[in-house]
Amino acid sequence: MPSFYVSEPDGEPDPTGGVTSHPVDLTGGTASTYRRVQDGGTDLREATRRLETHYRGRRFRAQPGGTPFEYSYVLAGDHRLVLQTSSFAAPMQGEIPFPGQYIVAWNRSGRTTLHQRGHTFTSEGSTPFLMPAEEAFSFESTPRTNSMVQVGSAFLEQTAAERHGGPSQRIVFDYAVTPRPEAVAAWRAAVGSSAAAVVAEQASPLVRLEAQLALARAMLDLFPWRAVDVPVGLRTQEAARVRHAVEYIHAHAAEPITPADIAEASGMHTRTLQTSMKEHLGTSPAAYLRQVRLDRVRDDLLAAAPNETRVSDVARRWGFGNFGRFAGAYAERFDEYPRDTLAR
């Protein structure tokens, strides 16, 4: 099989297979959707246009470099997971509004800089890095050769449920963390051992699935992450700011935050946040925060030892000072009183 799928910084592409201009859909699906895509050429303008289409991007621009231009990319996989390698011999920049999948990338040559919601990240050598999954971002890259593992949202989230034990939920990675050397080594080993089964069209479905699971699990080991219970209706490009507000609430529920803090973190005015959350969730920021804190109380009570825990202490830990009002709100949300939850 081609050696260019390994995650080391060396190796040259040797693509074979059919050519198609259609990207692989990684947003879901159950039937086998294996596809191999190969493209290349020497026309800078046409290459930029094709890559903008391939990545569903906008405002892609490239400048001639100091050497004759050429580009290539080849990918193979299905709706669950795709491996891709590409080279582009010119500086390029652009925007990707909504990737809709989980992506780990690494460069074998060149450098990539990502800009997302006021944060900037620049790749370091061949160290793997994350691309935003459901966030708009812009990028700049030097002439580069890079590889990607693209995992469909549903597949990674179902795999992550093995770890957190809850239902399949959106995964939020910590993009600011540089992976540990031992995690990078394990990731590269997983890519090297799984690539052949992922990219080979003749691989049996069971063998391919096991290889895809190995890569998905290695991705979950590579960067810190948490599962966030975000309503499906918020997982769209249009609802991004409300989703940011919801994720901020989940991440900071244990802190003394206000609707104004939530609005600032999600890039909205407080009044706009109130209106948007009412439209998408049918509730206010304060009420949603209270629901999340009630959920955290329930989690703590279920995990606590009844003889060593007082409900009032747990309630106060999550900001509920009026115990009678808290007990009523708890019973309304969970159809039982907190003391009954603790006694389980």
For each residue, the residues with C-beta under 8 A, 3 or more apart:
1: 5 195 196 199 200
2: 5 13 14 15 16 74 199
3: 6 11 12 14
4: 11 12 13 14 15 74 85 147
5: 1 2 83 85 147 191 195 198 199
6: 3 11 188 191 192 195
7: 106 126 128 147 187 188 191 192
8: 11 108 126 188
9: 106 107 108 109 125 126
10: 108
11: 3 4 6 8 108
12: 3 4
13: 2 4 72 74 85 87
14: 2 3 4
15: 2 4 38 72 74
16: 2 38
17: 36 38 74 76 201
18: 36 38
19: 37 38 39
20: 35 37
21: 37 39 50 53 54
22: 35 37
23: 37 54 55 56
24: 33 35 37 75 77 78 79 82 150
25: 28 29 33 79
26: 79 80 81 82 100 101 150 151 152 153 155
27: 79 100 101 152 153 154
28: 25 79 152 153 154
29: 25 33 79 152
30: 79
31: 79
32: 78 205
33: 24 25 29 78 79
34: 76 77 78 201
35: 20 22 24 76 77 78
36: 17 18 74 75 76 199 201
37: 19 20 21 22 23 24 73 74 75 76
38: 15 16 17 18 19 72 73 74
39: 19 21 50 54 72 73 74
40: 70 71 72 73
41: 46 47 70 71
42: 68 69 70 71
43: 46 47 69
44: 47 48 62 64 69 90
45: 48 49
46: 41 43 49 50
47: 41 43 44 50 51 62 69 71 88
48: 44 45 51 52 60 61 62 92
49: 45 46 52 53 60
50: 21 39 46 47 53 54
51: 47 48 54 55 57 60 71 73 88 92
52: 48 49 55 57 58 60 94
53: 21 49 50 56
54: 21 23 39 50 51 73
55: 23 51 52 60 94 96 99
56: 23 53 96 97 98 99
57: 51 52 60 94 95 96 97
58: 52 94 95 96 97
59: 94 95
60: 48 49 51 52 55 57 92 93 94 95
61: 48 92 93 94
62: 44 47 48 88 90 91 92 93
63: 90 91 92
64: 44 69 90
65: 69 89 90 91 143
66:
67: 89 143
68: 42 89
69: 42 43 44 47 64 65 89 90
70: 40 41 42 87 89
71: 40 41 42 47 51 86 87 88 89 90
72: 13 15 38 39 40 86 87
73: 37 38 39 40 51 54 84 85 86 87
74: 2 4 13 15 17 36 37 38 39 84 85 86
75: 24 36 37 82 83 84 85 150
76: 17 34 35 36 37 82 83 198 199 201
77: 24 34 35 80 81 82 83 150 198 199
78: 24 32 33 34 35 81 82 208
79: 24 25 26 27 28 29 30 31 33 152 155
80: 26 77 151 152 155 209 212
81: 26 77 78 149 150 151 152 155 198 212 215 216
82: 24 26 75 76 77 78 148 149 150 198
83: 5 75 76 77 147 148 149 150 191 195 198 199
84: 73 74 75 147 148 149 150
85: 4 5 13 73 74 75 145 146 147 148
86: 71 72 73 74 145 146 147 148
87: 13 70 71 72 73 144 145 146
88: 47 51 62 71 92 141 143 144
89: 65 67 68 69 70 71 143
90: 44 62 63 64 65 69 71 143
91: 62 63 65 140 141 142 143
92: 48 51 60 61 62 63 88 140 141
93: 60 61 62 138 139 140 141
94: 52 55 57 58 59 60 61 138 139
95: 57 58 59 60 136 137 138 139
96: 55 56 57 58 99 131 136 137 138 139
97: 56 57 58 136 237
98: 56 134 135 136 236 237 240
99: 55 56 96 103 131 132 133 134 135
100: 26 27 133 134 153
101: 26 27 133 150 151 152 153
102: 130 133 150 151 152 153 156 171 173 219
103: 99 130 131 133 148 149 150 151
104: 128 129 130 131 148 149 187 219 222
105: 112 123 128 129 130 131 146 147 148 149
106: 7 9 123 126 127 128 129 146 147
107: 9 110 111 112 123 125 126 144 145 146
108: 8 9 10 11 126 144 145 146 147
109: 9 143 144 145
110: 107 141 142 143 144 145 146
111: 107 122 123 141 142 144
112: 105 107 122 123 129 139 140 141 142 144 146
113: 120 121 122 123 139 140 141
114: 120 121 122 129 131 132 137 138 139
115: 119 120 137 138 139
116: 119 121 132 135 136 137 138 175
117: 135 244 267
118:
119: 115 116 175 176
120: 113 114 115
121: 113 114 116 129 175 176
122: 111 112 113 114
123: 105 106 107 111 112 113 127 129
124: 127 178
125: 9 107
126: 7 8 9 106 107 108
127: 106 123 124 178 179 184
128: 7 104 105 106 179 184 187 222
129: 104 105 106 112 114 121 123
130: 102 103 104 105 173 175 223
131: 96 99 103 104 105 114 137 148
132: 99 114 116 135 136 137 175
133: 99 100 101 102 103 153 171 173
134: 98 99 100 153 170 235 240 243
135: 98 99 116 117 132 240
136: 95 96 97 98 116 132 237 240
137: 95 96 114 115 116 131 132
138: 93 94 95 96 114 115 116
139: 93 94 95 96 112 113 114 115
140: 91 92 93 112 113
141: 88 91 92 93 110 111 112 113 144
142: 91 110 111 112
143: 65 67 88 89 90 91 109 110
144: 87 88 107 108 109 110 111 112 141
145: 85 86 87 107 108 109 110
146: 85 86 87 105 106 107 108 110 112
147: 4 5 7 83 84 85 86 105 106 108
148: 82 83 84 85 86 103 104 105 131
149: 81 82 83 84 103 104 105 191 215 219
150: 24 26 75 77 81 82 83 84 101 102 103
151: 26 80 81 101 102 103 155 156 215 216 219
152: 26 27 28 29 79 80 81 101 102 155 156
153: 26 27 28 100 101 102 133 134 156 157 170
154: 27 28 157 158 168
155: 26 79 80 81 151 152 158 159 212 216
156: 102 151 152 153 159 160 171 216 219 220
157: 153 154 160 161 168 169 170 171 227
158: 154 155 161 168
159: 155 156 162 213 216 217 220
160: 156 157 163 164 168 169 171 220 225 227
161: 157 158 164 165 166 167 168 169 227
162: 159 217
163: 160 220
164: 160 161 169 227
165: 161
166: 161 169 227
167: 161
168: 154 157 158 160 161
169: 157 160 161 164 166 227 228 229 230
170: 134 153 157 227 228 229 230 235
171: 102 133 156 157 160 220 225 226 227 228
172: 225 226 227 228 247 251
173: 102 130 133 223 224 225
174: 177 223 224 225
175: 116 119 121 130 132 223
176: 119 121
177: 174 223 224
178: 124 127
179: 127 128 183 184 187 222 223
180: 183 184
181: 184 185
182: 185 186
183: 179 180 186 187 221 222
184: 127 128 179 180 181 187 188 222
185: 181 182 188 189
186: 182 183 189 190 218 221 222
187: 7 104 128 179 183 184 190 191 218 219 221 222
188: 6 7 8 184 185 191 192
189: 185 186 192 193
190: 186 187 193 194 214 215 217 218
191: 5 6 7 83 149 187 188 194 195 215 218
192: 6 7 188 189 195
193: 189 190 211 214
194: 190 191 197 198 211 212 214 215
195: 1 5 6 83 191 192 198 199 211
196: 1 199 200 203 211
197: 194 200 203 207 208 210 211
198: 5 76 77 81 82 83 194 195 203 208 211 212 215
199: 1 2 5 36 76 77 83 195 196
200: 1 196 197 203 208
201: 17 34 36 76
202:
203: 196 197 198 200 207 208 211
204: 207 208
205: 32 208 209
206: 209 210
207: 197 203 204 210 211
208: 78 197 198 200 203 204 205 211 212
209: 80 205 206 212 213
210: 197 206 207 213 214
211: 193 194 195 196 197 198 203 207 208 214 215
212: 80 81 155 194 198 208 209 215 216
213: 159 209 210 216 217
214: 190 193 194 210 211 217 218
215: 81 149 151 190 191 194 198 211 212 218 219
216: 81 151 155 156 159 212 213 219 220
217: 159 162 190 213 214 220 221
218: 186 187 190 191 214 215 221 222
219: 102 104 149 151 156 187 215 216 222 223
220: 156 159 160 163 171 216 217 225
221: 183 186 187 217 218
222: 104 128 179 183 184 186 187 218 219
223: 130 173 174 175 177 179 219
224: 173 174 177
225: 160 171 172 173 174 220
226: 171 172 251
227: 157 160 161 164 166 169 170 171 172
228: 169 170 171 172 246 247 250 251
229: 169 170 250
230: 169 170 234 235 243 246 247
231: 234 235 246 280 281
232: 235
233: 236 239 280
234: 230 231 239 242 243 246 280 281
235: 134 170 230 231 232 239 243
236: 98 233 239 240
237: 97 98 136 240
238:
239: 233 234 235 236 242 243 280
240: 98 134 135 136 236 237 243 244
241: 244 245 266 267 268 276
242: 234 239 245 246 266 273 276 277 280 281
243: 134 230 234 235 239 240 246 247
244: 117 240 241 247 248 265 266 267
245: 241 242 248 249 262 263 265 266 268 273 276 277 285
246: 228 230 231 234 242 243 249 250 281 288
247: 172 228 230 243 244 250 251
248: 244 245 251 252 257 262 265 266
249: 245 246 252 253 257 262 285 288 289 292
250: 228 229 246 247 253 292
251: 172 226 228 247 248
252: 248 249 255 257 261
253: 249 250 257 289 292 293 296 318
254: 296 318
255: 252
256: 319
257: 248 249 252 253 261 262 289
258: 261 262
259: 262 263 270 273 274 284 285 286
260: 263 264 270
261: 252 257 258 264 265
262: 245 248 249 257 258 259 265 266 273 285 289
263: 245 259 260 266 268 269 270 272 273 285
264: 260 261 267
265: 244 245 248 261 262
266: 241 242 244 245 248 262 263 273
267: 117 241 244 264
268: 241 245 263 272 273 276
269: 263 272 273
270: 259 260 263 273 274
271: 274 275
272: 263 268 269 275 276
273: 242 245 259 262 263 266 268 269 270 276 277 285
274: 259 270 271 277 278 284 285
275: 271 272 278 279
276: 241 242 245 268 272 273 279 280
277: 242 245 273 274 280 281 283 284 285 288
278: 274 275 281 282 283 284
279: 275 276
280: 231 233 234 239 242 276 277
281: 231 234 242 246 277 278 288
282: 278
283: 277 278 287 288 291
284: 259 274 277 278 287 288
285: 245 249 259 262 263 273 274 277 288 289
286: 259 289 290
287: 283 284 290 291
288: 246 249 277 281 283 284 285 291 292
289: 249 253 257 262 285 286 292 293
290: 286 287 293 294 329
291: 283 287 288 294 295 333
292: 249 250 253 288 289 295 296
293: 253 289 290 296 297 318 319 320
294: 290 291 297 298 318 329 330 333 334
295: 291 292 298 299
296: 253 254 292 293 299 300 318
297: 293 294 300 301 314 315 317 318 320 330 338
298: 294 295 301 302 330 334 338 341
299: 295 296 302 303
300: 296 297 303 304 314 317 318
301: 297 298 304 309 311 314 338 341 342
302: 298 299 341 344
303: 299 300
304: 300 301 308 309 314 342
305: 308 309
306: 309 342 343
307:
308: 304 305
309: 301 304 305 306 313 314 342
310: 313 314
311: 301 314 315 323 338 339 342
312: 315 316 323
313: 309 310 316 317
314: 297 300 301 304 309 310 311 317 318 338
315: 297 311 312 318 320 323 326 338
316: 312 313 319 320 321
317: 297 300 313 314
318: 253 254 293 294 296 297 300 314 315
319: 256 293 316
320: 293 297 315 316 323 325 326 329
321: 316
322: 325 326
323: 311 312 315 320 326 327
324: 327 328
325: 320 322 328 329
326: 315 320 322 323 329 330 338
327: 323 324 330 331 337 338
328: 324 325 331 332
329: 290 294 320 325 326 332 333
330: 294 297 298 326 327 333 334 337 338
331: 327 328 334 335 336 337 338
332: 328 329
333: 291 294 329 330
334: 294 298 330 331 341
335: 331
336: 331 340 341
337: 327 330 331 340 341
338: 297 298 301 311 314 315 326 327 330 331 341 342
339: 311 342 343
340: 336 337 343 344
341: 298 301 302 334 336 337 338 344
342: 301 304 306 309 311 338 339
343: 306 339 340
344: 302 340 341
